[in-house]
Amino acid sequence: MTTQAFLSGAGTRPAEAPVKKKSEARAAKSAEVSAAKPAEASAPKAAPKAAPVQASAATAGAPDIKALADKVKERRREKSWTQGDVAKQGGPAAGTVSQIERCLIEEPTAETLTKLDAGLEWPANTSEGILRGNLVGA
């Protein structure tokens, strides 16, 4: 190849592929992607994340997560504590307290319930009693 041919671009690019500006290249690529996936563009969006399952005492043998969540929140507010404060008092980690309060833990472990009693300054087995529906006025 001669220097003049090289400088003129001959032989380096096909004639049908002109040099595009970056903005033109992006627009073309965007059009190609949307043309290639028309079903996705018209498909309905995914349903929002399902709400946490909230068990009720009516379900035989099932733990009453909602009751425990409500009592934990109530106790924290009564003491003006954050979830981190409960953890510092010997309770479970702040993230675990948050998950309990949002009913995201279906059945807390015995260790978690023991720590929850300590962190909220409840008598032993109070959390377990609330969870099993045995304590009403905790």
DSSP file with accessible surface (Angstrom, degrees, kcal/mol):
  #  RESIDUE AA STRUCTURE BP1 BP2  ACC     N-H-->O    O-->H-N    N-H-->O    O-->H-N    TCO  KAPPA ALPHA  PHI   PSI    X-CA   Y-CA   Z-CA
    1    1 A M              0   0  154      0, 0.0     2,-0.1     0, 0.0    10,-0.0   0.000 360.0 360.0 360.0 139.4    0.0    0.0    0.0
    2    2 A T     >  -     0   0   92      1,-0.1     4,-2.3     4,-0.0     5,-0.2  -0.393 360.0-115.1 -84.3 161.1    1.3    3.5   -0.9
    3    3 A T  H  > S+     0   0  111      1,-0.2     4,-2.7     2,-0.2     5,-0.2   0.909 117.5  52.1 -61.0 -40.6    1.6    6.3    1.6
    4    4 A Q  H  > S+     0   0  160      1,-0.2     4,-1.9     2,-0.2     6,-0.2   0.916 109.5  48.8 -65.5 -39.1   -1.0    8.3   -0.3
    5    5 A A  H  >>S+     0   0   26      1,-0.2     5,-1.7     2,-0.2     4,-0.6   0.913 112.0  49.9 -66.0 -40.2   -3.5    5.4   -0.3
    6    6 A F  H ><5S+     0   0  124     -4,-2.3     3,-1.0     1,-0.2    -2,-0.2   0.937 111.1  47.7 -63.5 -46.6   -2.9    4.9    3.4
    7    7 A L  H 3<5S+     0   0  134     -4,-2.7    -1,-0.2     1,-0.3    -2,-0.2   0.835 109.9  52.9 -66.0 -30.8   -3.5    8.6    4.2
    8    8 A S  H 3<5S-     0   0   90     -4,-1.9    -1,-0.3    -5,-0.2    -2,-0.2   0.610 115.2-116.7 -81.5  -9.0   -6.6    8.7    2.1
    9    9 A G  T XX5 +     0   0   27     -3,-1.0     3,-1.5    -4,-0.6     4,-1.0   0.515  58.6 156.6  90.2   2.6   -8.0    5.8    4.0
   10   10 A A  T 34< +     0   0   47     -5,-1.7    -1,-0.3     1,-0.3    -2,-0.1  -0.426  69.3   9.9 -65.1 132.9   -8.1    3.5    1.0
   11   11 A G  T 34 S+     0   0   73      2,-0.4    -1,-0.3    -2,-0.1    -5,-0.1   0.353 111.1  84.0  83.9  -8.6   -8.0   -0.2    2.1
   12   12 A T  T <4 S+     0   0   73     -3,-1.5    -2,-0.2     1,-0.3    -1,-0.1   0.770  96.3  23.6 -96.8 -28.4   -8.5    0.5    5.8
   13   13 A R  S  < S-     0   0  154     -4,-1.0    -2,-0.4     6,-0.0    -1,-0.3  -0.995  85.3-105.7-136.3 145.2  -12.3    0.8    5.9
   14   14 A P    >   -     0   0   76      0, 0.0     3,-1.6     0, 0.0    -2,-0.0  -0.347  32.1-120.9 -64.8 149.8  -15.0   -0.5    3.7
   15   15 A A  T 3  S+     0   0  104      1,-0.3    -5,-0.0     3,-0.0     0, 0.0   0.823 110.1  57.4 -63.5 -30.9  -16.6    2.1    1.5
   16   16 A E  T 3  S+     0   0  157      1,-0.2    -1,-0.3     2,-0.0     0, 0.0   0.518  94.3  72.0 -81.8  -1.9  -20.1    1.5    3.0
   17   17 A A    <   -     0   0   50     -3,-1.6    -1,-0.2     3,-0.0     3,-0.1  -0.692  69.4-173.0-114.8  82.2  -18.9    2.2    6.6
   18   18 A P        -     0   0   94      0, 0.0     2,-0.2     0, 0.0    -2,-0.0  -0.306  37.1 -92.1 -70.2 157.3  -18.3    5.9    6.9
   19   19 A V        -     0   0  106     -6,-0.0     2,-0.3     1,-0.0    -6,-0.0  -0.511  46.7-155.3 -69.2 131.4  -16.8    7.3   10.1
   20   20 A K        -     0   0  114     -2,-0.2     2,-0.1    -3,-0.1    -1,-0.0  -0.821  16.3-113.5-109.8 152.9  -19.5    8.4   12.5
   21   21 A K     >  -     0   0  147     -2,-0.3     4,-2.6     1,-0.1     5,-0.2  -0.411  35.8-108.7 -73.5 158.7  -19.4   10.9   15.3
   22   22 A K  H  > S+     0   0  163      1,-0.2     4,-2.5     2,-0.2     5,-0.2   0.903 119.5  51.0 -58.4 -42.1  -19.6    9.4   18.8
   23   23 A S  H  > S+     0   0   75      1,-0.2     4,-2.1     2,-0.2    -1,-0.2   0.898 111.2  48.0 -66.0 -37.1  -23.1   10.8   19.3
   24   24 A E  H  > S+     0   0  100      2,-0.2     4,-2.5     1,-0.2    -1,-0.2   0.909 110.8  51.7 -67.9 -38.8  -24.3    9.3   16.0
   25   25 A A  H  X S+     0   0   45     -4,-2.6     4,-2.5     1,-0.2    -2,-0.2   0.922 110.5  48.3 -64.2 -42.3  -22.7    6.0   17.0
   26   26 A R  H  X S+     0   0  167     -4,-2.5     4,-2.6     1,-0.2    -1,-0.2   0.919 111.8  49.1 -63.7 -44.2  -24.5    6.0   20.3
   27   27 A A  H  X S+     0   0   65     -4,-2.1     4,-2.2     2,-0.2    -1,-0.2   0.912 112.0  48.9 -63.1 -40.8  -27.9    6.8   18.7
   28   28 A A  H  X S+     0   0   28     -4,-2.5     4,-2.3     2,-0.2    -2,-0.2   0.926 112.4  47.9 -65.3 -43.3  -27.4    4.1   16.1
   29   29 A K  H  X S+     0   0  139     -4,-2.5     4,-2.5     1,-0.2    -2,-0.2   0.920 110.8  51.4 -64.6 -41.1  -26.5    1.5   18.8
   30   30 A S  H  X S+     0   0   78     -4,-2.6     4,-2.4     1,-0.2     5,-0.2   0.916 110.2  49.2 -61.1 -42.4  -29.5    2.5   20.9
   31   31 A A  H  X S+     0   0   55     -4,-2.2     4,-2.1     1,-0.2    -1,-0.2   0.904 110.6  50.9 -65.2 -39.0  -31.8    2.1   17.9
   32   32 A E  H  X S+     0   0  128     -4,-2.3     4,-2.1     2,-0.2    -2,-0.2   0.922 111.1  48.0 -64.4 -43.3  -30.3   -1.3   17.2
   33   33 A V  H  X S+     0   0   73     -4,-2.5     4,-1.2     1,-0.2    -2,-0.2   0.938 113.7  45.7 -65.0 -44.9  -30.8   -2.5   20.8
   34   34 A S  H  < S+     0   0   71     -4,-2.4    -1,-0.2     1,-0.2    -2,-0.2   0.860 113.6  49.9 -70.3 -30.8  -34.4   -1.3   21.0
   35   35 A A  H  < S+     0   0   74     -4,-2.1    -1,-0.2    -5,-0.2    -2,-0.2   0.860 109.5  52.1 -72.8 -32.1  -35.2   -2.8   17.6
   36   36 A A  H  < S+     0   0   77     -4,-2.1    -1,-0.2     1,-0.2    -2,-0.2   0.748 117.1  37.9 -75.5 -22.9  -33.7   -6.1   18.6
   37   37 A K     X  +     0   0  104     -4,-1.2     4,-1.3    -5,-0.1     3,-0.3  -0.403  63.1 144.3-127.3  61.1  -35.8   -6.3   21.8
   38   38 A P  H  > S+     0   0   84      0, 0.0     4,-1.6     0, 0.0     5,-0.2   0.864  72.4  59.9 -69.5 -30.0  -39.2   -5.0   21.1
   39   39 A A  H  > S+     0   0   72      1,-0.2     4,-1.2     2,-0.2    -2,-0.1   0.895 103.5  51.1 -65.5 -36.2  -40.9   -7.5   23.4
   40   40 A E  H  4 S+     0   0  132     -3,-0.3    -1,-0.2     1,-0.2     3,-0.1   0.880 107.0  53.2 -68.4 -37.0  -39.0   -6.2   26.4
   41   41 A A  H  < S+     0   0   87     -4,-1.3    -1,-0.2     1,-0.2    -2,-0.2   0.867 117.2  37.2 -66.5 -35.6  -39.9   -2.6   25.8
   42   42 A S  H  < S+     0   0   99     -4,-1.6    -1,-0.2     2,-0.1    -2,-0.2   0.577  93.7 106.3 -93.7  -9.2  -43.6   -3.4   25.7
   43   43 A A  S  < S-     0   0   51     -4,-1.2     3,-0.1    -5,-0.2    -3,-0.0  -0.419  80.3-104.7 -68.9 144.2  -43.5   -6.0   28.4
   44   44 A P        -     0   0  123      0, 0.0    -1,-0.1     0, 0.0     3,-0.1  -0.336  41.5 -99.4 -66.6 152.0  -45.0   -4.9   31.7
   45   45 A K        -     0   0  198      1,-0.1    -3,-0.0    -3,-0.1     0, 0.0  -0.320  48.8 -86.2 -68.4 155.4  -42.6   -4.1   34.5
   46   46 A A        -     0   0   96      1,-0.1    -1,-0.1    -3,-0.1     3,-0.1  -0.272  52.0 -98.1 -61.9 146.1  -41.9   -6.7   37.1
   47   47 A A        -     0   0   87      1,-0.1    -1,-0.1    -3,-0.1     3,-0.1  -0.316  48.0 -95.4 -62.9 147.7  -44.3   -6.7   40.0
   48   48 A P        -     0   0  119      0, 0.0    -1,-0.1     0, 0.0     3,-0.1  -0.237  57.1 -75.9 -62.3 157.3  -43.1   -4.8   43.1
   49   49 A K        -     0   0  200      1,-0.1    -3,-0.0    -3,-0.1     0, 0.0  -0.247  58.2-105.0 -56.1 134.9  -41.4   -6.9   45.8
   50   50 A A        -     0   0   88     -3,-0.1    -1,-0.1     1,-0.1     3,-0.1  -0.297  36.8-104.2 -63.7 147.5  -43.9   -8.8   47.8
   51   51 A A        -     0   0   82      1,-0.1    -1,-0.1    -3,-0.1     3,-0.1  -0.347  49.0 -86.4 -68.0 151.2  -44.7   -7.6   51.2
   52   52 A P        -     0   0   49      0, 0.0     2,-0.3     0, 0.0    -1,-0.1  -0.279  47.7-104.3 -59.1 144.9  -43.2   -9.6   54.1
   53   53 A V        -     0   0  111     50,-0.2     2,-0.6    -3,-0.1    12,-0.0  -0.567  34.6-159.8 -72.1 129.7  -45.3  -12.5   55.2
   54   54 A Q        -     0   0  108     -2,-0.3     2,-0.1    -3,-0.1    10,-0.1  -0.929   6.1-151.5-117.6 107.5  -47.0  -11.7   58.5
   55   55 A A        -     0   0   25     -2,-0.6    11,-0.8     8,-0.1     2,-0.3  -0.371   8.4-148.8 -73.2 153.9  -48.1  -14.7   60.4
   56   56 A S    >   -     0   0   56      8,-0.1     3,-1.4     9,-0.1     6,-0.2  -0.870  25.7-116.3-120.6 160.5  -51.0  -14.5   62.7
   57   57 A A  T 3  S+     0   0   65     -2,-0.3     4,-0.2     1,-0.3     5,-0.1   0.718 108.9  74.8 -66.4 -18.1  -51.8  -16.3   65.9
   58   58 A A  T 3  S+     0   0   93      2,-0.1     2,-0.5     3,-0.1    -1,-0.3   0.781  74.6  89.3 -66.3 -27.1  -54.8  -17.9   64.1
   59   59 A T  S X  S-     0   0   78     -3,-1.4     3,-1.4     1,-0.1     2,-0.1  -0.630  94.2-112.0 -75.1 120.2  -52.4  -20.2   62.2
   60   60 A A  T 3  S-     0   0  101     -2,-0.5    -2,-0.1     1,-0.3    -1,-0.1  -0.304  90.3 -10.0 -59.4 123.1  -52.0  -23.3   64.3
   61   61 A G  T 3  S+     0   0   81      1,-0.2    -1,-0.3    -4,-0.2    -3,-0.1   0.343  99.6 130.6  76.1  -9.4  -48.5  -23.6   65.7
   62   62 A A    <   -     0   0   32     -3,-1.4    -1,-0.2    -6,-0.2    -3,-0.1  -0.570  64.6-109.2 -79.2 141.1  -47.1  -20.8   63.5
   63   63 A P        -     0   0   15      0, 0.0     2,-1.4     0, 0.0     3,-0.2  -0.401  23.1-124.8 -68.3 145.2  -45.1  -18.1   65.3
   64   64 A D     >  +     0   0   27     67,-3.4     4,-1.9     1,-0.2     5,-0.2  -0.663  38.5 168.7 -92.6  80.6  -46.8  -14.7   65.5
   65   65 A I  H  > S+     0   0    7     -2,-1.4     4,-3.0     1,-0.2     5,-0.2   0.873  73.1  56.9 -61.3 -40.1  -44.1  -12.6   63.9
   66   66 A K  H  > S+     0   0   71    -11,-0.8     4,-2.6     1,-0.2    -1,-0.2   0.915 106.3  49.1 -61.7 -43.2  -46.3   -9.6   63.6
   67   67 A A  H  > S+     0   0   26    -12,-0.3     4,-2.4     2,-0.2    -1,-0.2   0.927 112.9  47.3 -63.0 -44.0  -46.9   -9.5   67.4
   68   68 A L  H  X S+     0   0    1     -4,-1.9     4,-2.6     2,-0.2     5,-0.2   0.937 111.6  50.8 -63.1 -45.1  -43.2   -9.8   68.1
   69   69 A A  H  X S+     0   0    0     -4,-3.0     4,-2.4     1,-0.2     5,-0.2   0.927 111.8  47.4 -57.5 -46.5  -42.4   -7.1   65.6
   70   70 A D  H  X S+     0   0   65     -4,-2.6     4,-2.6     1,-0.2    -1,-0.2   0.909 112.8  48.1 -63.7 -42.0  -45.0   -4.7   67.2
   71   71 A K  H  X S+     0   0   45     -4,-2.4     4,-2.6     2,-0.2    -1,-0.2   0.880 110.8  50.9 -68.2 -37.5  -43.8   -5.4   70.7
   72   72 A V  H  X S+     0   0    0     -4,-2.6     4,-2.5     2,-0.2     5,-0.2   0.949 113.3  45.0 -65.2 -46.3  -40.1   -4.9   69.8
   73   73 A K  H  X S+     0   0   56     -4,-2.4     4,-2.5    -5,-0.2     5,-0.2   0.928 113.5  50.9 -60.4 -45.4  -40.9   -1.5   68.2
   74   74 A E  H  X S+     0   0   97     -4,-2.6     4,-2.4    -5,-0.2    -2,-0.2   0.925 111.3  47.2 -59.6 -44.0  -43.1   -0.5   71.1
   75   75 A R  H  X S+     0   0   43     -4,-2.6     4,-2.0     1,-0.2    -1,-0.2   0.908 111.3  50.8 -66.9 -41.9  -40.4   -1.4   73.6
   76   76 A R  H  X>S+     0   0   33     -4,-2.5     5,-2.7     1,-0.2     4,-0.7   0.921 112.8  46.1 -61.4 -43.8  -37.7    0.5   71.7
   77   77 A R  H ><5S+     0   0  170     -4,-2.5     3,-0.6     3,-0.2    -1,-0.2   0.892 108.9  55.8 -66.1 -38.7  -39.9    3.6   71.4
   78   78 A E  H 3<5S+     0   0  114     -4,-2.4    -1,-0.2     1,-0.2    -2,-0.2   0.885 116.2  37.2 -59.6 -38.8  -40.8    3.4   75.1
   79   79 A K  H 3<5S-     0   0   71     -4,-2.0    -1,-0.2    -5,-0.1    -2,-0.2   0.468 108.8-125.2 -89.5  -5.8  -37.1    3.4   75.9
   80   80 A S  T <<5 +     0   0  105     -4,-0.7     2,-0.3    -3,-0.6    -3,-0.2   0.894  60.0 150.6  57.6  43.9  -36.3    5.9   73.1
   81   81 A W      < -     0   0   43     -5,-2.7    -1,-0.2    -6,-0.1     2,-0.2  -0.780  42.9-136.6-106.0 150.2  -33.7    3.5   71.7
   82   82 A T     >  -     0   0   78     -2,-0.3     4,-1.7    -3,-0.1     5,-0.1  -0.457  36.7-102.6 -88.3 172.0  -32.4    2.9   68.2
   83   83 A Q  H  > S+     0   0   52      1,-0.2     4,-1.8     2,-0.2     5,-0.1   0.884 126.4  55.2 -63.2 -35.1  -31.9   -0.6   66.8
   84   84 A G  H  > S+     0   0   24      1,-0.2     4,-2.4     2,-0.2    -1,-0.2   0.853 102.2  56.0 -64.7 -35.8  -28.2    0.0   67.4
   85   85 A D  H  > S+     0   0   48      2,-0.2     4,-1.5     1,-0.2    -1,-0.2   0.895 104.9  52.4 -63.1 -39.4  -28.9    0.8   71.1
   86   86 A V  H  <>S+     0   0    0     -4,-1.7     5,-2.2     1,-0.2     3,-0.3   0.932 109.7  49.4 -61.5 -44.0  -30.7   -2.6   71.5
   87   87 A A  H ><5S+     0   0   31     -4,-1.8     3,-1.7     1,-0.2    -2,-0.2   0.914 109.0  52.1 -61.6 -42.0  -27.6   -4.3   70.0
   88   88 A K  H 3<5S+     0   0  174     -4,-2.4    -1,-0.2     1,-0.3    -2,-0.2   0.780 102.1  60.7 -66.2 -26.4  -25.3   -2.4   72.4
   89   89 A Q  T 3<5S-     0   0   87     -4,-1.5    -1,-0.3    -3,-0.3    -2,-0.2   0.357 134.8 -85.9 -81.0   4.1  -27.5   -3.5   75.4
   90   90 A G  T < 5S+     0   0   42     -3,-1.7    29,-0.3     1,-0.2    28,-0.2   0.501  90.2 129.3 104.4   6.4  -26.7   -7.2   74.5
   91   91 A G      < -     0   0   10     -5,-2.2    -1,-0.2    27,-0.2    25,-0.2  -0.138  67.6 -70.4 -81.3-177.0  -29.4   -7.7   71.9
   92   92 A P  S    S-     0   0    5      0, 0.0    -1,-0.2     0, 0.0     5,-0.1  -0.194  72.5 -67.4 -67.3 169.1  -29.0   -9.1   68.5
   93   93 A A    >>  -     0   0   62      1,-0.1     4,-2.3    -3,-0.1     3,-0.5  -0.162  48.0-111.3 -55.5 151.5  -27.3   -7.0   65.8
   94   94 A A  H 3> S+     0   0   36      1,-0.3     4,-2.5     2,-0.2     5,-0.2   0.872 119.1  55.7 -55.7 -38.2  -29.1   -3.9   64.6
   95   95 A G  H 3> S+     0   0   47      1,-0.2     4,-2.3     2,-0.2    -1,-0.3   0.881 106.9  49.6 -63.1 -37.3  -29.8   -5.5   61.2
   96   96 A T  H <> S+     0   0   36     -3,-0.5     4,-2.5     2,-0.2    -2,-0.2   0.915 109.5  50.9 -68.8 -40.5  -31.4   -8.5   62.9
   97   97 A V  H  X S+     0   0    0     -4,-2.3     4,-2.8     1,-0.2    -2,-0.2   0.937 110.5  50.6 -61.0 -43.1  -33.6   -6.2   65.0
   98   98 A S  H  X S+     0   0   24     -4,-2.5     4,-1.5     1,-0.2    -2,-0.2   0.924 110.0  49.1 -60.2 -45.1  -34.6   -4.3   61.8
   99   99 A Q  H  <>S+     0   0   82     -4,-2.3     5,-3.1     1,-0.2     6,-0.7   0.888 111.1  49.9 -64.3 -38.5  -35.5   -7.6   60.1
  100  100 A I  H ><5S+     0   0    1     -4,-2.5     3,-1.7     1,-0.2    -2,-0.2   0.948 110.1  50.2 -63.3 -46.7  -37.6   -8.7   63.1
  101  101 A E  H 3<5S+     0   0    9     -4,-2.8    -1,-0.2     1,-0.3    -2,-0.2   0.762 112.8  46.9 -65.0 -25.4  -39.4   -5.4   63.2
  102  102 A R  T 3<5S-     0   0  126     -4,-1.5    -1,-0.3    -5,-0.2    -2,-0.2   0.279 113.4-117.7 -99.0  11.1  -40.2   -5.7   59.4
  103  103 A C  T < 5S+     0   0    8     -3,-1.7    -3,-0.2   -38,-0.2   -50,-0.2   0.837  74.8 131.3  59.2  35.4  -41.3   -9.3   59.8
  104  104 A L      < +     0   0   79     -5,-3.1     2,-0.7    -6,-0.2    -4,-0.2   0.582  53.4  71.9 -94.3 -10.7  -38.5  -10.5   57.5
  105  105 A I        -     0   0   34     -6,-0.7    -1,-0.1     1,-0.2    -2,-0.1  -0.929  67.0-163.1-105.4 113.9  -37.4  -13.3   59.8
  106  106 A E  S    S+     0   0  154     -2,-0.7    -1,-0.2     1,-0.3   -41,-0.1   0.887  80.4   4.7 -65.8 -42.3  -40.0  -16.1   59.8
  107  107 A E  S    S-     0   0  105    -45,-0.0    -1,-0.3   -43,-0.0   -45,-0.0  -0.788  77.7-142.7-146.5 101.6  -38.8  -17.8   62.9
  108  108 A P        -     0   0    8      0, 0.0    -3,-0.0     0, 0.0     2,-0.0  -0.287  29.3-107.3 -61.3 147.6  -36.0  -16.2   65.0
  109  109 A T     >  -     0   0   80      1,-0.1     4,-2.4     4,-0.0     5,-0.2  -0.263  26.3-109.3 -70.0 163.4  -33.6  -18.6   66.6
  110  110 A A  H  > S+     0   0   71      1,-0.2     4,-2.5     2,-0.2     5,-0.2   0.893 121.4  53.9 -60.3 -38.5  -33.6  -19.3   70.3
  111  111 A E  H  > S+     0   0  123      1,-0.2     4,-2.5     2,-0.2    -1,-0.2   0.918 107.9  49.4 -63.5 -42.1  -30.3  -17.4   70.6
  112  112 A T  H  > S+     0   0   26      1,-0.2     4,-2.5     2,-0.2    -2,-0.2   0.917 111.4  49.0 -63.5 -42.1  -31.8  -14.4   68.8
  113  113 A L  H  X S+     0   0    4     -4,-2.4     4,-2.3     2,-0.2    14,-0.3   0.904 110.6  50.4 -66.2 -38.3  -34.8  -14.4   71.1
  114  114 A T  H  X S+     0   0   88     -4,-2.5     4,-2.0     1,-0.2    -2,-0.2   0.928 112.7  46.6 -63.8 -44.8  -32.6  -14.7   74.2
  115  115 A K  H  X S+     0   0   87     -4,-2.5     4,-3.2     1,-0.2     5,-0.2   0.878 109.0  55.6 -64.8 -36.6  -30.5  -11.7   73.0
  116  116 A L  H  X S+     0   0    0     -4,-2.5     4,-2.2     2,-0.2     6,-0.2   0.922 106.2  50.9 -62.7 -42.6  -33.6   -9.8   72.2
  117  117 A D  H  <>S+     0   0    8     -4,-2.3     5,-3.0     1,-0.2     4,-0.4   0.929 114.4  44.2 -58.3 -45.2  -34.8  -10.2   75.8
  118  118 A A  H ><5S+     0   0   52     -4,-2.0     3,-1.0     3,-0.2   -27,-0.2   0.932 113.7  49.1 -66.1 -47.1  -31.5   -9.0   77.1
  119  119 A G  H 3<5S+     0   0    0     -4,-3.2    -1,-0.2   -29,-0.3    -2,-0.2   0.809 116.7  41.2 -65.7 -30.2  -31.3   -6.1   74.7
  120  120 A L  T 3<5S-     0   0    0     -4,-2.2    -1,-0.3    -5,-0.2    -2,-0.2   0.375 110.8-119.7 -97.7   3.6  -34.8   -4.9   75.4
  121  121 A E  T < 5 +     0   0   92     -3,-1.0    -3,-0.2    -4,-0.4    -4,-0.1   0.901  61.7 150.2  57.2  44.4  -34.4   -5.5   79.2
  122  122 A W      < -     0   0   27     -5,-3.0    -1,-0.2    -6,-0.2     3,-0.1  -0.738  54.4 -94.5 -98.1 154.5  -37.3   -8.0   79.2
  123  123 A P    >   -     0   0   94      0, 0.0     3,-1.6     0, 0.0     4,-0.3  -0.291  62.4 -74.2 -60.8 155.5  -37.5  -10.9   81.6
  124  124 A A  T 3  S+     0   0   83      1,-0.2   -10,-0.1     2,-0.1     0, 0.0  -0.174 117.4  14.0 -54.2 140.9  -36.2  -14.2   80.2
  125  125 A N  T 3> S+     0   0  114     -3,-0.1     4,-2.2   -12,-0.1    -1,-0.2   0.546  85.5 122.9  70.5  11.5  -38.4  -15.9   77.6
  126  126 A T  H <> S+     0   0   11     -3,-1.6     4,-2.5     2,-0.2     5,-0.2   0.948  75.3  48.2 -65.6 -46.2  -40.6  -12.8   77.0
  127  127 A S  H  > S+     0   0    0    -14,-0.3     4,-2.6    -4,-0.3     5,-0.2   0.915 111.8  50.0 -60.4 -43.9  -39.8  -12.8   73.3
  128  128 A E  H  > S+     0   0   61      1,-0.2     4,-2.3     2,-0.2     6,-0.2   0.917 110.2  50.7 -60.6 -43.6  -40.5  -16.5   73.0
  129  129 A G  H  X>S+     0   0    7     -4,-2.2     5,-2.6     2,-0.2     6,-1.2   0.909 111.5  46.9 -62.7 -42.0  -43.8  -16.0   74.8
  130  130 A I  H ><5S+     0   0    4     -4,-2.5     3,-1.1     4,-0.2    -2,-0.2   0.943 112.4  50.8 -63.7 -44.8  -44.9  -13.2   72.5
  131  131 A L  H 3<5S+     0   0    0     -4,-2.6   -67,-3.4     1,-0.3    -2,-0.2   0.875 114.3  43.1 -62.2 -37.6  -43.9  -15.2   69.4
  132  132 A R  H 3<5S-     0   0   84     -4,-2.3    -1,-0.3   -69,-0.2    -2,-0.2   0.453 114.9-113.6 -89.7  -2.4  -45.8  -18.2   70.6
  133  133 A G  T <<5S+     0   0   40     -3,-1.1    -3,-0.2    -4,-0.6    -4,-0.1   0.667  84.9 117.7  81.3  16.9  -48.9  -16.2   71.6
  134  134 A N      < +     0   0  123     -5,-2.6     2,-0.5    -6,-0.2    -4,-0.2   0.666  64.9  57.3 -90.6 -18.5  -48.4  -17.0   75.3
  135  135 A L        +     0   0   73     -6,-1.2    -2,-0.1     1,-0.1    -1,-0.1  -0.963  51.2 167.0-117.9 122.5  -47.8  -13.4   76.5
  136  136 A V  S    S+     0   0  127     -2,-0.5    -1,-0.1     1,-0.1    -2,-0.0   0.826  76.5  41.8 -98.9 -42.3  -50.4  -10.8   75.9
  137  137 A G              0   0   77      0, 0.0    -1,-0.1     0, 0.0    -7,-0.0   0.035 360.0 360.0 -99.4  26.7  -49.4   -7.9   78.1
  138  138 A A              0   0   44    -12,-0.1   -16,-0.0    -3,-0.1    -3,-0.0  -0.211 360.0 360.0 -64.1 360.0  -45.6   -8.0   77.6
